[in-house]
Structures are given as structure tokens and as C-alpha cells.
Amino acid sequence: MTIREAAAALGAEICQDQFEDSPLTGAYTSDLLSDVMANARDGGALITIQAHKNTVAVATLVNISVIIVCNSRPLPEDMLEAAKDEGIAVIRTKENQYTVSGKLYGLLR
């Protein structure tokens, strides 16, 4: 399943759309960025409520393909610009991390 297919299946809004629509290899859910650096997998999705530029920096370090921001959190312009520069998709959903994690798990199985 590609990033765009996952966004559509989740009913999520694509907020930063300049990225390679690659297949997702998995996902990791965390709001603690040091935890993401230690445990997220290459080419996966990051499911979080952390909507700031540092989230993009961490995603870049571990080669995350898409950041899924939950709870309809506002997305600062500097975050979206950093994601654009790095080619990382940013999508936003009204649902919480638990719900998104379960749905994405089911879609990627």
C-alpha cells in the first residue's frame, strides 16, 4: 500500500504532497521523538501528535516516509516546509493515535 492509498483509506488529509508515493513498510506510533529514533523502521509511517519541525528532523534521521498527525492538530508552516524539503509526506486525521494505529495495522497486514 502506498502513502496516498493509506491516506485515502484512513480518510486523512494530505497536507504536504510533494513526496515519492512509495509503498509503506510498516508504522510506528510514538510521541517521544527519542523513542522514534531508536525504534521506527525505514520506509514506514510515524503516527503521532507531535506537529513541529523537530518531528520532520527525526523522521529524516530514520528514513520515515510519512508523518501521520492525529487529533486534527494544527500544522505549523515551518514543519510543512521542512517536510517538503525532505520529501516526507505529512497527512492529518481527526482520529487519535490508537485508532489510526489499529486501522493502519489492518491495512498493512
Residue, then its C-alpha position, 0 to 999 in steps of 0.5 A: m500500500t502506498i502513502r496516498e492509498a493509506a491516506a485515502a483509506l484512513g480518510a486523512e488529509i494530505c497536507q504536504d504532497q510533494f513526496e515519492d508515493s512509495p509503498l509503506t513498510g510498516a508504522y510506528t506510533s510514538d510521541l517521544l521523538s527519542d523513542v522514534m529514533a531508536n525504534a521506527r523502521d525505514g520506509g514506514a509511517l510515524i503516527t503521532i501528535q507531535a506537529h513541529k519541525n523537530t518531528v520532520a528532523v527525526a523522521t529524516l534521521v530514520n528514513i520515515s516516509v510519512i508523518i501521520v498527525c492525529n487529533s486534527r492538530p494544527l500544522p505549523e508552516d515551518m514543519l510543512e516546509a521542512a517536510k517538503d524539503e525532505g520529501i516526507a509526506v505529512i497527512r492529518t486525521k481527526e482520529n487519535q493515535y490508537t485508532v489510526s494505529g489499529k486501522l493502519y495495522g489492518l491495512l498493512r497486514 
